[in-house]
Amino acid sequence: MAASIIDSHIFQGIFTTDAMRQVWSDQNRTQKYLDIERALAVVQGRLGLIPQAAADEIVSHCRLDQIDLDLLRQQTERIGYPILGVVSQLNKLCRDGLGEYCHWGATTQDITDTATVLQIREALQIVDDELAAISAAMAKLAREHRDTPVIGRSNLQQAIPVTFGYKMAGLLSAIERHRQRLAQLRPRVLVGEFAGAAGTLASLETGAMDTQAGLCAELGLGQPLIAWHTIRDNIAEVGAFLGLVGGTLGKLSMDVKLMMQTEVGEVFEPYHHGRGSSSTMP
């Protein structure tokens, strides 16, 4: 049973998309945990930190269809977080006790942080694609209407003539700045985490930094300069960026709404049967 607008069968299509909902689903999140445990085993097997047989065995079970999600829910409710549940299930799946080498030297925060970054990477790609499509549409309107006169307004009052292309170009410039911001924040945000319980990697006697470097490379992420378990400006930057994008899109939407007023009638949305219908008026 859905308990939020995002998960609501009725409302979910208004507030998100199937693609974005998949990124933040339990299934994708859990698969990201498994992807990280798989990459960790691969790297540590390569470095000789765990037996290669253990690495191969762990890798063979890092698939979502191997995890009992109902059991994981119960484990998470009891423990308070899901990583130990995932690791314990992997451990039991492995033969001959080889699962004891799963999660070698890692801590829960390493896995949850890195999984979140992997999800953010997928989400930002969706945002990037949407911004590119909006940019192309705005550029097309700006070109086509570079000489289409409309009235300019100041404080919602008629002022001097401008062109519709000029109005679109102004909004286009904001979208392009957002695309630049996205390109700039990716190297800061798309960074993995492998630092152990207190961020010092003391849980590994040897090969700690090589493991960190290899893990990040295996996942296609940057290597952190230092542990960021308790330093969250990178995550906050994503939220700030999305806030800026939302502000621009809200301004665009309000502009369209104002220009569509009956008394103005400068622009119109494409017709869709039933959109905006009144339950009272015809």
TIZAFI-633562 format. One line per field, with one value per residue: residue number from 1; residue in three letters; x, y, z of N, C-alpha, C, O in turn. Coordinates in steps of 0.001 Angstrom, whole numbers. Layout:
REM residues N
num NUM,...
residuo Ala,...
neast X,...
nnorth Y,...
nup Z,...
caeast X,...
canorth Y,...
caup Z,...
ceast X,...
cnorth Y,...
cup Z,...
oeast X,...
onorth Y,...
oup Z,...
***
This chain:
REM residues 282
num 1,2,3,4,5,6,7,8,9,10,11,12,13,14,15,16,17,18,19,20,21,22,23,24,25,26,27,28,29,30,31,32,33,34,35,36,37,38,39,40,41,42,43,44,45,46,47,48,49,50,51,52,53,54,55,56,57,58,59,60,61,62,63,64,65,66,67,68,69,70,71,72,73,74,75,76,77,78,79,80,81,82,83,84,85,86,87,88,89,90,91,92,93,94,95,96,97,98,99,100,101,102,103,104,105,106,107,108,109,110,111,112,113,114,115,116,117,118,119,120,121,122,123,124,125,126,127,128,129,130,131,132,133,134,135,136,137,138,139,140,141,142,143,144,145,146,147,148,149,150,151,152,153,154,155,156,157,158,159,160,161,162,163,164,165,166,167,168,169,170,171,172,173,174,175,176,177,178,179,180,181,182,183,184,185,186,187,188,189,190,191,192,193,194,195,196,197,198,199,200,201,202,203,204,205,206,207,208,209,210,211,212,213,214,215,216,217,218,219,220,221,222,223,224,225,226,227,228,229,230,231,232,233,234,235,236,237,238,239,240,241,242,243,244,245,246,247,248,249,250,251,252,253,254,255,256,257,258,259,260,261,262,263,264,265,266,267,268,269,270,271,272,273,274,275,276,277,278,279,280,281,282
residuo Met,Ala,Ala,Ser,Ile,Ile,Asp,Ser,His,Ile,Phe,Gln,Gly,Ile,Phe,Thr,Thr,Asp,Ala,Met,Arg,Gln,Val,Trp,Ser,Asp,Gln,Asn,Arg,Thr,Gln,Lys,Tyr,Leu,Asp,Ile,Glu,Arg,Ala,Leu,Ala,Val,Val,Gln,Gly,Arg,Leu,Gly,Leu,Ile,Pro,Gln,Ala,Ala,Ala,Asp,Glu,Ile,Val,Ser,His,Cys,Arg,Leu,Asp,Gln,Ile,Asp,Leu,Asp,Leu,Leu,Arg,Gln,Gln,Thr,Glu,Arg,Ile,Gly,Tyr,Pro,Ile,Leu,Gly,Val,Val,Ser,Gln,Leu,Asn,Lys,Leu,Cys,Arg,Asp,Gly,Leu,Gly,Glu,Tyr,Cys,His,Trp,Gly,Ala,Thr,Thr,Gln,Asp,Ile,Thr,Asp,Thr,Ala,Thr,Val,Leu,Gln,Ile,Arg,Glu,Ala,Leu,Gln,Ile,Val,Asp,Asp,Glu,Leu,Ala,Ala,Ile,Ser,Ala,Ala,Met,Ala,Lys,Leu,Ala,Arg,Glu,His,Arg,Asp,Thr,Pro,Val,Ile,Gly,Arg,Ser,Asn,Leu,Gln,Gln,Ala,Ile,Pro,Val,Thr,Phe,Gly,Tyr,Lys,Met,Ala,Gly,Leu,Leu,Ser,Ala,Ile,Glu,Arg,His,Arg,Gln,Arg,Leu,Ala,Gln,Leu,Arg,Pro,Arg,Val,Leu,Val,Gly,Glu,Phe,Ala,Gly,Ala,Ala,Gly,Thr,Leu,Ala,Ser,Leu,Glu,Thr,Gly,Ala,Met,Asp,Thr,Gln,Ala,Gly,Leu,Cys,Ala,Glu,Leu,Gly,Leu,Gly,Gln,Pro,Leu,Ile,Ala,Trp,His,Thr,Ile,Arg,Asp,Asn,Ile,Ala,Glu,Val,Gly,Ala,Phe,Leu,Gly,Leu,Val,Gly,Gly,Thr,Leu,Gly,Lys,Leu,Ser,Met,Asp,Val,Lys,Leu,Met,Met,Gln,Thr,Glu,Val,Gly,Glu,Val,Phe,Glu,Pro,Tyr,His,His,Gly,Arg,Gly,Ser,Ser,Ser,Thr,Met,Pro
neast 844,646,2066,2837,3008,4844,4961,2359,-184,-1988,-1087,1661,2750,2656,4557,7000,8988,8851,11440,13066,11946,12664,15418,15614,14458,13824,14818,16815,18522,19358,20633,22761,24203,25046,26548,28703,29803,30507,32438,34334,35176,36288,38468,39965,40551,42169,44305,45276,44425,42278,41375,41389,39467,37474,36802,35765,33577,32000,31424,29834,27395,26415,23879,20643,18521,19352,18955,16854,14316,12198,13145,15329,14038,12985,15379,16475,14623,15082,17838,18341,19529,20316,22684,24168,22326,22298,24976,25096,23327,24664,26932,25908,25094,27412,29716,31453,32264,33415,32212,32885,34796,33532,32800,35172,37088,35498,32989,29617,28832,30536,29480,26793,27120,28566,26785,24668,25889,26226,23544,22865,24451,23119,20650,21358,22112,19672,18499,20301,19833,17173,17475,19019,17173,15219,16765,17313,14720,14082,16040,15255,12762,13682,15185,13262,11478,12821,12283,9679,7369,6501,4875,6895,7185,7037,7010,4645,3250,2509,5297,7888,8360,9496,11009,9576,11417,13602,12738,12661,15339,16524,15618,16725,19441,19677,19088,21270,23337,22736,23331,26064,26746,26062,27928,30206,29832,29813,32459,33058,31046,30603,32101,33652,33466,35490,36595,36552,35616,36110,37073,39793,40845,41953,41144,42188,45189,47142,47377,45295,44864,45271,43133,41015,41479,41267,38647,37094,37826,36858,34145,33807,34067,35315,38260,38269,39685,39886,38235,34704,32604,31277,31125,29178,28823,28983,26728,24785,25273,24179,21456,21200,21775,19625,17583,18062,17600,14893,13837,14254,12697,10219,9865,9754,7401,5507,5705,4656,2073,1118,1275,-634,-3061,-6518,-6990,-4570,-3255,-904,643,120,-433,100,-2826,-4481,-6784,-9014,-7125,-6604,-9285,-12441,-14534,-16875,-17303,-18015
nnorth -1196,2136,4975,7540,10529,10210,7443,6891,5317,6797,9501,9482,9833,12545,13752,12488,10311,7142,6273,7750,6930,4253,4460,5155,3068,277,-2062,-1262,140,-1906,-3560,-1916,-2020,-4652,-4513,-3014,-4659,-6765,-5524,-4876,-7409,-8379,-6603,-6978,-9673,-9623,-8165,-9916,-9871,-11249,-14718,-15927,-17753,-17173,-14596,-15119,-16712,-14977,-12981,-14446,-14515,-11973,-10838,-9515,-11330,-13260,-12413,-12385,-10340,-9906,-11056,-9366,-6972,-7564,-7953,-5412,-3864,-4852,-4378,-1761,-717,-1644,-2909,-4851,-6910,-7560,-8389,-10553,-12316,-12783,-14017,-16453,-17589,-18287,-20941,-23272,-21551,-19347,-16939,-15424,-13643,-11638,-8153,-7262,-5435,-3215,-761,-138,2506,3054,1487,2359,5107,5020,3598,5415,7461,6153,5878,8595,9288,7981,9288,11956,11721,11329,13817,15438,14628,15482,18254,18800,18255,20204,22479,22286,22578,25164,26652,26257,27595,30162,30757,30527,32545,34917,37342,37817,39982,40891,42229,43765,43545,45246,44852,43474,45168,46645,47481,48116,47116,43771,40756,37501,35513,36604,36488,33708,33103,34225,32539,30197,30707,30410,27672,26585,27410,25832,23337,23599,23849,21301,19709,20637,19923,17170,15844,16444,15265,12618,10503,7780,5826,4381,3650,2508,1929,4307,5998,5791,3564,1583,-975,-2645,-4262,-4246,-2947,-1095,1499,817,-882,931,2657,832,-110,2208,2731,432,843,3092,5588,8607,8801,9441,12338,12294,10578,10917,10418,11911,14378,16239,17989,17474,15922,17757,19680,18604,18728,21528,22263,21022,22503,25017,24412,23697,26180,27720,26289,26576,29333,29505,28030,29656,31963,31019,30441,33015,34266,32839,33718,34595,37281,37939,35915,35194,32897,29324,26172,22857,21129,18855,16402,16947,18036,20215,20512,21695,20847,22121,24222,24443
nup 0,-948,660,315,-1732,-3805,-4179,-4710,-6524,-7964,-8022,-8632,-11200,-11646,-10071,-10404,-12504,-14237,-14774,-12971,-10580,-10578,-10215,-7506,-6214,-3956,-5024,-6890,-5188,-3447,-5291,-5924,-3520,-3716,-6070,-5184,-3160,-4789,-6484,-4548,-3677,-6078,-6467,-4088,-4277,-6538,-5529,-3712,-1110,-153,-502,-3872,-4560,-2728,-3543,-6112,-5434,-3883,-5785,-7538,-6311,-6081,-6950,-7470,-7529,-5829,-3305,-509,-261,1489,3840,4136,4684,7216,8620,8422,9818,12360,12813,11973,9759,6316,5393,6890,6836,4082,3744,5527,4314,1884,2910,3879,1517,219,-390,1741,3809,2607,2367,4542,3844,2582,2294,3315,5454,5113,6083,7192,6474,4354,2303,2102,1533,-901,-2504,-2565,-4022,-6475,-7198,-7340,-9514,-11625,-11439,-11955,-14595,-15838,-15269,-16662,-19317,-19594,-19251,-21489,-23520,-22963,-23360,-26114,-27148,-26255,-27578,-30209,-30255,-29679,-31959,-34015,-33369,-33230,-34366,-33723,-32537,-29204,-26309,-23903,-20326,-17189,-13786,-14194,-15796,-18993,-20983,-22990,-26469,-27087,-28331,-28817,-29144,-27814,-25138,-24800,-25226,-22994,-20918,-21885,-21487,-18727,-18421,-19769,-18081,-15889,-16943,-17227,-14513,-13639,-14989,-13715,-11020,-10969,-10817,-8156,-6696,-7570,-6185,-4618,-1524,849,3745,6239,9732,11283,9425,8908,7704,9238,9605,7715,7417,5442,2076,2014,810,-1828,-2194,-1880,-4077,-6213,-5888,-6321,-8969,-10221,-9975,-11448,-10264,-8676,-6593,-3134,-1495,1223,3908,3849,5539,7544,6435,4500,2372,-326,-966,-240,-2168,-4475,-3847,-3665,-6293,-7670,-6557,-7703,-10399,-10230,-9489,-11818,-13688,-12497,-12767,-15556,-15984,-14684,-16243,-18674,-17831,-17159,-19666,-20982,-20110,-20497,-21223,-22310,-23997,-25458,-25743,-26041,-24531,-25887,-26978,-24895,-24318,-21712,-19948,-17274,-16834,-15586,-12819,-12603,-14500,-18052
caeast 0,1426,1816,3353,2661,5798,4626,930,-555,-2773,-386,3098,3162,2720,5694,8245,8862,9195,12896,13624,11453,13484,16727,15541,13679,14505,15533,18039,19401,19958,21579,23967,24974,25657,27578,29871,30411,31138,33655,35300,35734,37135,39707,40754,41071,43263,45426,45714,44020,41395,41595,40692,38270,36459,36367,34917,32333,31209,30964,28787,26119,26055,22761,19437,17657,19892,18644,15475,13986,11347,14065,16126,13188,12950,16703,16652,13793,15704,19178,18270,20077,20227,23940,24485,21423,22793,26235,24826,22730,25746,27784,25258,24990,28724,30073,32679,32668,34143,31509,33494,35654,32684,32767,36455,37659,34541,31996,28288,28771,31212,28582,25616,27541,28926,25542,23945,26569,25878,22171,22913,24996,22032,19630,21878,22088,18293,18345,21104,19108,15996,17937,19440,15956,14628,17643,17096,13399,14155,16851,14424,11805,14414,15539,12068,10726,13756,11696,8250,7227,5544,5063,7677,6456,7773,6043,3423,2610,3094,6433,8314,8352,10624,10595,9365,12704,14432,12274,13095,16800,16863,15416,17721,20735,19641,19186,22652,24159,22500,24086,27457,26865,26004,29235,31194,29642,29989,33711,33051,30006,30684,33296,33336,33842,35985,37467,36478,34694,36346,37627,41256,41174,42748,40651,43019,46600,47889,46603,44079,44699,45130,41743,40163,41668,40728,37190,36531,38032,35950,32792,33784,33937,36545,38779,38181,40912,39820,36911,33644,31490,30559,31219,28116,28590,28802,25321,24021,25438,23192,20178,21219,21682,18250,16772,18237,16887,13467,13481,14172,11547,9036,9739,9287,5997,4689,5673,3699,735,725,1080,-1814,-4293,-7511,-6822,-3251,-3311,308,1100,-823,102,-557,-4110,-4640,-8163,-9241,-6132,-7064,-10750,-13161,-15673,-18053,-17499,-17911
canorth 0,3373,5886,8865,11010,9661,6048,6772,4836,7840,10776,9377,10327,14007,14232,11847,9488,5738,6135,8258,6081,3046,4781,5229,1933,-676,-3043,-676,444,-3156,-3999,-1101,-2617,-5864,-4106,-2566,-5843,-7495,-4812,-4994,-8757,-8456,-5853,-7592,-10914,-9252,-7704,-10991,-9611,-12361,-15805,-15747,-18601,-16418,-13498,-15678,-17185,-13793,-12355,-15269,-14343,-10548,-10570,-9212,-12502,-14117,-11800,-12472,-8966,-9937,-11272,-8146,-6001,-7947,-7692,-3959,-3384,-5263,-3802,-313,-399,-2867,-3479,-6089,-7927,-7977,-9116,-11842,-13201,-13196,-14944,-17760,-18136,-18749,-22288,-23558,-20447,-18312,-15669,-14653,-12612,-10581,-6893,-7289,-4123,-2130,-461,132,3828,2968,904,3211,6332,4732,3249,6668,8152,5447,6274,9997,9318,7629,10343,13149,11486,11605,15276,15981,14367,16355,19627,18896,18325,21529,23450,22207,23144,26613,27214,26235,28696,31431,30998,30697,33744,36004,38597,37859,41006,40782,43353,43557,43993,45584,44751,42954,46219,46764,48407,48371,45879,42840,39639,36247,34826,37181,35916,32319,33078,34499,31302,29250,30984,29810,26220,26274,27540,24633,22236,23824,23509,19851,19198,21026,19255,15722,15353,16616,14442,11211,10012,6633,5852,3148,4228,1788,2381,5691,6771,5695,2297,768,-2356,-3412,-4141,-3910,-2786,-307,2536,139,-1344,2098,3105,-178,-140,3376,2544,-632,1400,4283,6765,9229,8391,10592,12855,11868,10036,11933,9846,12940,15644,15965,19105,16958,15557,19007,20393,18062,19328,22945,22306,20705,23651,26045,23955,23822,27593,28156,25658,27213,30651,29235,27622,30816,32827,30438,30612,34419,34583,32114,34309,34920,38666,38105,34982,35239,31528,28277,24822,21913,20645,17472,16257,16842,18716,21446,20598,22089,19995,22993,24992,23654
caup 0,-1034,1780,-19,-3070,-4771,-4433,-4969,-7857,-8621,-8170,-8829,-12505,-11635,-9297,-10794,-13706,-14009,-14786,-11719,-9499,-10609,-9636,-6040,-5722,-3076,-5843,-7425,-4057,-2984,-6315,-5782,-2428,-4253,-7031,-4421,-2551,-5887,-6880,-3455,-3734,-7272,-6232,-3020,-4817,-7434,-4706,-2833,271,180,-1461,-5141,-4523,-1991,-4410,-7166,-4829,-3514,-7028,-8158,-5603,-5978,-7849,-6705,-7411,-4779,-2017,-28,129,2684,4959,4290,5380,8625,9187,8495,10925,13618,12968,11786,8439,5523,4894,7597,6316,2765,3924,6174,3312,985,3658,3934,164,-231,58,2499,4665,1863,2541,5631,3251,2031,3064,4026,5762,4861,7105,6633,5853,3056,1307,1900,851,-2291,-3203,-2806,-5119,-7710,-7528,-7763,-10879,-12540,-11392,-12631,-16036,-16255,-15234,-17761,-20564,-19618,-19476,-22890,-24337,-22737,-24014,-27561,-27439,-26046,-28658,-31414,-30136,-29751,-33365,-34842,-32991,-32940,-34858,-33392,-31492,-28095,-25411,-22697,-19139,-15977,-12684,-14808,-16591,-20321,-21042,-24366,-27252,-27165,-29184,-28091,-29178,-26750,-23869,-24756,-25115,-21602,-20169,-22390,-20851,-17387,-18587,-20131,-16872,-15080,-17548,-16840,-13091,-13517,-15406,-12710,-9726,-11079,-10230,-6701,-6081,-7969,-5502,-3784,-112,1466,4764,7498,10771,11717,8323,8834,7050,10156,9589,6791,7799,4230,851,2221,-206,-3119,-2244,-2117,-5459,-7113,-5756,-7011,-10404,-10657,-10012,-12289,-9412,-8245,-5290,-2227,-901,2614,4217,3948,6305,8312,5691,3536,1450,-1686,-1114,-179,-3436,-5409,-3489,-4037,-7755,-8066,-6166,-8731,-11594,-9947,-9525,-13213,-14330,-11928,-13409,-16916,-15913,-14341,-17425,-19616,-17253,-17297,-21078,-21462,-19593,-21526,-21656,-22942,-25119,-26285,-25994,-25661,-24426,-26800,-26460,-24455,-23861,-20277,-19119,-16652,-16885,-14376,-12465,-12549,-15733,-19283
ceast 883,1047,2351,2925,3553,5427,3156,664,-1265,-1922,1061,3571,3256,4035,7021,7995,9216,10709,13511,13170,12263,14845,16696,14711,14510,15350,16854,19029,20118,20953,22867,24830,25737,26759,28862,30571,31103,32462,34737,35967,36673,38488,40570,41274,42263,44510,45965,45357,43014,41659,40791,39426,37134,35906,35408,33560,31425,30605,29790,27419,25664,25021,21504,18558,18155,19501,17159,15090,13056,12191,14898,15317,13150,14286,16923,15835,14437,17024,19158,18851,20246,21545,24279,23591,21877,24038,25986,24187,23777,26631,27194,25154,26298,29064,31315,33172,33397,33472,32052,34367,34847,32757,34084,37018,36708,33666,30682,28243,29479,30237,27389,25988,27816,27695,24729,24563,26256,24451,22122,23445,23911,20975,20093,21923,20696,18053,19093,20382,17890,16401,18376,18225,15279,15445,17421,15756,13407,14946,16055,13416,12499,14771,14299,11360,11643,13196,10196,8021,6177,5802,5950,6934,7420,6772,4654,2650,3293,4177,6781,8361,9650,10218,10415,10656,13644,14046,12748,14609,17249,16711,16416,19067,20797,19780,20618,23594,23970,23267,25572,27686,26895,27343,30304,31051,29909,31317,33756,32120,30192,32001,32885,33776,34290,37019,37409,35679,34868,37037,39118,41740,42045,42315,41412,44488,47462,46908,45381,43851,44575,43708,40809,40254,41044,39217,36552,36673,37062,34526,32684,33596,35303,36966,38770,39550,41031,38407,35891,32397,30635,30611,30293,27855,28378,27350,24448,24124,24447,21819,20096,21079,20252,17298,16860,17486,15379,12998,13326,12949,10236,8786,9216,7799,5082,4605,4642,2273,239,439,-127,-3122,-5229,-7293,-5502,-3156,-2097,839,6,-70,-564,-1825,-4008,-6025,-8216,-8266,-6705,-8567,-11330,-14291,-16975,-18351,-17352,-16528
cnorth 1250,4315,7285,9237,10367,8232,5837,6308,5926,9062,10663,9937,11836,14491,13580,11052,8048,5562,6602,7411,4783,3293,4675,4098,1062,-1651,-2477,-358,-825,-3692,-3189,-1614,-3837,-5538,-3705,-3753,-6694,-6850,-4934,-6362,-8913,-7806,-6542,-8963,-10657,-8852,-8788,-10783,-10643,-13466,-15583,-16592,-17899,-15290,-14009,-16112,-16015,-13151,-13132,-15073,-12887,-10165,-10396,-10440,-13503,-13629,-11938,-11095,-8914,-10155,-10025,-7062,-6297,-7654,-6196,-3372,-3702,-4519,-2284,149,-1709,-3572,-4798,-7225,-8460,-8840,-10485,-12819,-13685,-14238,-16348,-18414,-18764,-20110,-22262,-22388,-19320,-16947,-14828,-13521,-11499,-9343,-6674,-5869,-2955,-1894,-98,1458,3856,2511,1820,4497,6071,4347,4495,7432,7476,5770,7724,10100,8991,8726,11588,12960,11734,13107,15912,15804,15280,17806,19822,19021,19686,22593,23467,22832,24660,27284,27283,27381,30048,31776,31329,32021,34915,37358,38691,38855,40629,41972,42935,44117,44279,45643,44367,44003,46301,47834,48680,47054,45082,41784,38393,35435,35314,36602,34470,32206,33357,33262,30228,29458,30382,28293,25822,26431,26334,23441,22369,23451,21997,19226,19489,20251,17752,15234,15477,15622,12954,10606,8862,6829,4462,3582,3503,2526,3835,6525,6648,4449,1392,-693,-3236,-3182,-3724,-3678,-1911,706,1939,-395,-191,2551,2122,-240,1013,3237,1510,-112,2643,5562,7349,8703,9590,11040,12416,11355,11160,11385,10919,14308,15525,17093,18623,16565,16812,19777,19891,18663,20787,23110,22050,21823,24770,25672,24104,25260,28108,27568,26218,28575,30494,28881,28804,31791,32326,30648,32041,34779,33867,32695,34703,36315,38901,37230,35003,33849,30559,26963,23938,21357,19170,17351,16107,17589,20027,21600,20998,21111,20786,23651,24108,23832
cup 0,101,1519,-1430,-4125,-5155,-4795,-6392,-8650,-8953,-8648,-10171,-12594,-11039,-9663,-12068,-13358,-13921,-13472,-10537,-9430,-9972,-8118,-5432,-4783,-3885,-6358,-6309,-3573,-4001,-6252,-4634,-2936,-5252,-6310,-3771,-3612,-6274,-5814,-3473,-4927,-7016,-5183,-3423,-5717,-6653,-3782,-1377,764,-836,-2741,-5196,-3793,-2849,-5478,-6615,-4461,-4756,-7627,-7514,-5507,-7027,-7015,-6519,-6372,-3379,-1705,515,1338,3933,5210,4994,6872,9307,9383,9639,12272,13872,12887,10472,7661,5213,5572,7123,4968,2915,4552,5200,2318,1646,3639,2559,-306,378,950,3341,3955,1979,3677,5092,2584,2912,3815,4209,5592,6082,6425,5886,4509,1975,1042,1172,-622,-3103,-3521,-3965,-6455,-8150,-8006,-9187,-11902,-12595,-12137,-14139,-16593,-16304,-16397,-19092,-20694,-19886,-20923,-23807,-24192,-23451,-25519,-27946,-27298,-27164,-29956,-31391,-30264,-31193,-34196,-34575,-32633,-33380,-34578,-32265,-30451,-27179,-24241,-21499,-17996,-14833,-13187,-15609,-17952,-20331,-22503,-25135,-27092,-28183,-28323,-28064,-28093,-25391,-23730,-24593,-23683,-20733,-20595,-21710,-19451,-17468,-18913,-18941,-15954,-15643,-17246,-15379,-12893,-13906,-14355,-11406,-9794,-10492,-8712,-6019,-6370,-7497,-4595,-2342,317,2482,6099,8555,11170,10649,8117,8114,7920,10163,8611,7128,6618,3085,955,1103,-1603,-3289,-2558,-3573,-6440,-7081,-6519,-8524,-10960,-10827,-10891,-11514,-9096,-6884,-4351,-1740,550,2856,4373,4644,6974,7650,4491,2544,23,-1943,-1118,-1493,-4481,-5133,-3883,-5549,-8222,-7672,-7183,-10010,-11396,-9982,-10942,-13909,-13782,-12541,-14838,-16915,-15607,-15510,-18433,-19112,-17411,-18753,-21674,-20938,-20742,-22090,-22386,-24187,-26021,-26620,-25562,-25538,-25473,-26162,-26081,-23846,-22342,-19410,-18575,-16613,-15534,-14111,-12441,-13882,-16953,-19909
oeast 1760,-124,2322,2531,3086,5558,2756,1223,-1155,-2025,1641,4682,3872,4567,8074,6908,9808,11203,14379,13934,12519,15367,17636,14312,15741,16455,17891,20233,21323,22000,23948,26055,26913,27790,29964,31797,32159,33484,35917,37182,37740,39530,41780,42335,43254,45632,46999,45917,42910,42127,39655,38432,35972,34698,34363,32525,30218,29421,28857,26398,24626,25249,21327,17918,17469,19692,16310,15489,13123,11972,15148,15856,13269,14318,17489,16305,14346,17297,19862,18680,20314,21527,24638,24036,21847,24147,26603,24467,23784,27031,27911,25130,26290,28729,32114,34375,33942,34097,31726,34645,35417,32776,34111,37374,37069,33611,30647,27683,29074,30182,27015,25255,27353,27577,24170,23847,26043,24185,21420,22952,23805,20466,19316,21789,20546,17473,18577,20329,17607,15744,18138,18241,14817,14890,17348,15664,12816,14572,16166,13235,11967,14676,14290,10707,11284,13577,9515,8440,5108,6835,5761,6146,8466,5797,3635,1528,4495,4015,6050,8399,10740,9180,11015,10951,14397,14915,13188,15099,18236,17575,16893,19758,21847,20505,21122,24549,24918,23793,26259,28686,27662,27831,31202,32052,30201,31304,34430,32379,29958,32875,31885,34371,33554,38171,38154,35138,33878,37527,39674,42946,42780,43035,41294,44968,48400,45769,44509,42768,43870,43150,39917,39237,40372,38573,35593,35759,36508,33790,31594,33031,36324,36138,39224,40462,42133,37489,36178,31280,29407,30183,30592,26784,27681,26807,23499,23174,23937,21106,19066,20355,19730,16314,15854,16822,14674,11894,12386,12246,9252,7642,8349,7035,4012,3552,3857,1378,-921,-513,-598,-4193,-4778,-7399,-5324,-2995,-2233,1428,-908,821,-1678,-1882,-3513,-6388,-7548,-8536,-7228,-9075,-10778,-14927,-18052,-19491,-16632,-16243
onorth 1398,4443,8132,8380,10018,7846,4728,6848,5972,9603,11675,10461,12362,15521,14078,11116,7777,4795,5928,7200,4272,2429,4166,4169,1101,-2017,-3135,-563,-815,-4220,-3722,-1646,-4027,-6209,-4014,-3851,-7275,-7528,-5077,-6466,-9515,-8389,-6675,-9378,-11386,-9157,-8600,-11438,-10885,-13177,-15112,-16196,-18011,-15054,-13406,-15906,-16062,-12818,-12533,-15425,-12606,-9297,-11048,-10592,-14478,-14339,-11642,-10727,-7973,-9511,-9664,-6316,-5389,-7167,-5770,-2482,-2912,-4087,-1602,1311,-2777,-4733,-5764,-8369,-9668,-9895,-11471,-14017,-14858,-15219,-17322,-19639,-19672,-20384,-21327,-22251,-18429,-15920,-13646,-12555,-10530,-9455,-5982,-5199,-1818,-2719,208,1536,4596,3077,2034,4938,6813,4729,4619,7989,8157,5918,8042,10903,9657,9054,12206,13928,12281,13616,16823,16731,15793,18504,20875,19802,20259,23499,24533,23534,25366,28355,28249,28065,30969,32932,32283,32561,35784,38397,39552,38601,40116,42634,41865,45053,43644,46393,44852,43752,46061,48923,49397,45986,45643,41918,38254,34754,34528,36264,34060,31313,32790,32968,29449,28491,29898,27693,24829,25666,25870,22627,21370,22818,21482,18321,18677,19953,17131,14273,14687,15191,12121,10252,8956,7845,3487,3850,3855,3604,4537,7620,7319,4289,545,-1554,-4460,-2049,-2943,-4144,-1962,761,2475,-366,-314,2797,2527,-401,823,3581,1691,-562,3188,6526,6674,8218,10666,10227,12193,11664,12209,11827,10835,15297,14783,17150,19272,16843,16919,20452,20674,19058,21248,23986,22775,22072,25406,26509,24580,25545,28844,28270,26324,28942,31249,29374,28937,32384,33104,30991,32263,35503,34238,32203,35092,36519,39945,37736,34846,33654,30918,26670,24232,21144,18348,18119,15249,17773,20846,22698,20678,20607,20212,23650,23111,23247
oup 851,460,2412,-2222,-5209,-6316,-5147,-7347,-9875,-10054,-9040,-10263,-13521,-11454,-9265,-12642,-12314,-13095,-12919,-9595,-8340,-9266,-7508,-4269,-4810,-3483,-6273,-6464,-3324,-3626,-6502,-4751,-2628,-5280,-6763,-3822,-3361,-6382,-6134,-3304,-4800,-7313,-5368,-2958,-5667,-7058,-3141,-499,1966,-1937,-2698,-5806,-4185,-2881,-5722,-7250,-4701,-4778,-8163,-8105,-4907,-7869,-5986,-5479,-6067,-2392,-2546,1619,2128,4959,6360,5812,7695,10437,10390,10349,13211,14992,13631,10103,8270,4804,4899,7019,4730,2292,4149,5247,1945,1019,3407,2446,-1137,1530,899,3562,4607,1718,3781,5803,2080,4138,4833,3240,5895,6994,5234,4792,3613,883,-111,286,-1488,-4267,-4610,-4797,-7458,-9343,-8966,-9979,-12932,-13667,-12865,-14888,-17685,-17263,-17046,-19900,-21777,-20658,-21515,-24759,-25179,-24072,-26129,-28953,-28115,-27640,-30711,-32399,-30884,-31606,-34974,-35468,-31838,-32841,-35135,-31136,-30781,-27279,-23663,-21632,-17858,-14895,-12694,-16047,-18068,-19780,-23186,-24524,-26980,-28831,-27257,-27082,-27517,-24587,-22656,-23901,-23215,-19906,-19770,-21391,-19029,-16675,-18388,-18805,-15320,-14885,-17034,-15040,-12079,-13230,-14135,-10753,-8772,-9722,-8050,-4895,-5495,-8288,-3882,-1983,165,2140,7013,8310,11378,10924,7248,7927,7412,10668,8670,7125,6772,3115,88,519,-2458,-4386,-3398,-4221,-7388,-8118,-7267,-9274,-12045,-11706,-11063,-12031,-9229,-6112,-4740,-1589,1052,2096,4949,4377,6965,8244,3556,1939,-757,-3012,-1894,-1892,-5283,-6055,-4375,-6024,-9069,-8368,-7497,-10621,-12286,-10447,-11243,-14636,-14514,-12808,-15277,-17745,-16199,-15747,-18975,-19884,-17756,-19046,-22750,-21293,-21818,-23300,-23014,-25298,-27234,-27683,-24820,-26336,-25907,-24950,-26853,-22955,-21765,-18223,-19332,-16383,-14482,-15037,-12280,-14348,-16901,-20954
***
